[in-house]
Amino acid sequence: MLFNSYIFLLVFLPIALIGWHAMKRAPFRVVLGWLVLVSLVYYGVWNPDEEHEWSPKYLVLILGSCVFNYYLGRSLSRRWREAADSAPPLEDGGGIMPPRAGKLILTAGVTANLLLLGYYKYVGFLGGILNKATDWPTNVPDIVLPLAISFFTFLQIAYLVDAYRGKTEEYHFTDYLLFVTFFPHLIAGPLIHHREMMPQFRKARVGWHRDFPVALGMFLMGLFKKVVIADNLAQIATPIFGLAAADGRDPTMAEAWAGAIAYALQLYFDFSGYSDMALGAARFFGIRFPLNFHSPYKADSIIEFWRRWHMTLSRFLRDYLYIPLGGNRKGPKRRYVNLFLTMLLGGIWHGAGWTFVAWGALHGLLLCVNHAWIGARKKMAWKAMPKVPAVALTFLAVLIGWVFFRAHDFESAGRMLASMFGLHGFGGWPDKAARVVASAEPLKLIPVLIGVWLLPNTQEIFARYRPALRVAGAPYPAGGTRRWWQWRPSKAFAAATLLMAIATGLQFDKVSEFIYFQF
């Protein structure tokens, strides 16, 4: 079920909210049970193949995963407590060393989760590689990727690791099930943390009605970004990338740059719009999610970009992959290896394909270069690059990466990049008969780019009402002086919200998936 669909907006969300409000005097577990029920309905209505009848197997899959990880986590947590009760603290005061059995259980649990994810997401890809190399297997399996399996798998791996470290509480199964399946984050994030969510579920009903105007404003702003901006930019990016993937002429230089920039902006507003809608949908129920998107194209370095883009995924990769690999504790050479491996695996997480491997490897290399440059600059006492050229250079590097992210294969990515940098000539917009998009369409990119770089983002607009939780190590809008453009419940902002809703409604003639749904 999509946030930008009539069934969600006119049926599902009103029923979920009415039921939530009607149960305000019901026992706490009943209220949580209602949210679990509507979340499972939200997930369960998904049918990947409309030519076949709906099947409950994907709902059984996510429920089975939750049961398995919940009881495994309880076992790990119990073993930690038993070790804490019976063993003296470590000499450095760092806590209790977990028992060896706990490590074996954790390894088995993480392995089981990764095997499940690997089967659905990577068996076809690996089978295709093996088939090309050896002609075996003769039939590469065509496996349907269950909705959100990457997100709920990572979520639960983090829970198991924290249980092993003694950082979890004795959660009730309903709490845990809601933590994993709560519908505003289930499909495409943010990757929430149990320590952020569990206390909120217990307090969400207190004053939730005061959150409603803020939630509605954020949700509608996200819907506007998706429907009015991102989906229209797709009409530029899609045919140009399709031209690069098809037999026939190469894109002209102007077309290639227009297509690459259009896709960069489409992805930006698609993901930003989803993130706003996720924050708004959760806020309807009095829940605040961690910030997941904070003007990443304003970043003046690749390091800063990853502090602003998919911030909760960056946090997960840092806490559960980069630091366990050794982080920066084992010298600069090992640090660069860890950075590269972390981003390479992050690229593979995004998709089973060589273009995603290349995208992850490119960002790993760019992060290594960025850190090396910072070290050299400090050592030589060089001044930092001015803000504007630094932002432009960072955007160019990210833009090149997005070509691999979007392209169907290496060949089409190569054709796009070759056209962008003049290897196929320096042609402008083609003649009318050869155009794949209308001549005026690329002009839409200019005001959108200006808005991305100069206008405040959703978090800054709603800063008075604390729209999201802070993510450690990531930038966040500071309090500071209140601005006239910051949202507040006034007639002027109500009118602006209404106009935004009308503009969205006028464009609401198609339903398109969010790009991150495929991951």
Secondary structure, DSSP 8 states (H G I E B T S, - for coil): --TTSHIIIIIIHHHHHHHHHHTTTS-HHHHHHHHHHHHHHHHHT--S-TTS---THHHHHHHHHHHHHHHHHHHHHHHHHHHHHHS---TTS------HHHHHHHHHHHHHHHHHHHHHHHHHHHHHHHHHHH--SSS-------TTHHHHHHHHHHHHHHHHTT------HHHHHHHHH-HHHHTT-----HHHHHHHHHHTTTTGGGGHHHHHHHHHHHHHIIIIIIHHHHHHHHHHHHHHHSSS----HHHHHHHHHHHHHHHHHHHHHHHHHHHHHHHTTT---B--B--GGG-SSHHHHHHHBSHHHHHHHIIIIITTTTTTTT-HHHHHHHHHHHHHHHHHHH-SSHHHHHHHHHHHHHHHHHHHHHHHHHHHT-----HHHHHHHHHHHHHHHHHHHH-SSHHHHHHHHHHHTTTT----S--GGG-SS-TTGGGGHHHHHHHHHHS--HHHHTGGG--SB--TTS------S--TTS--SSHHHHHHHHHHHHHHHHH-S-----GGGG-
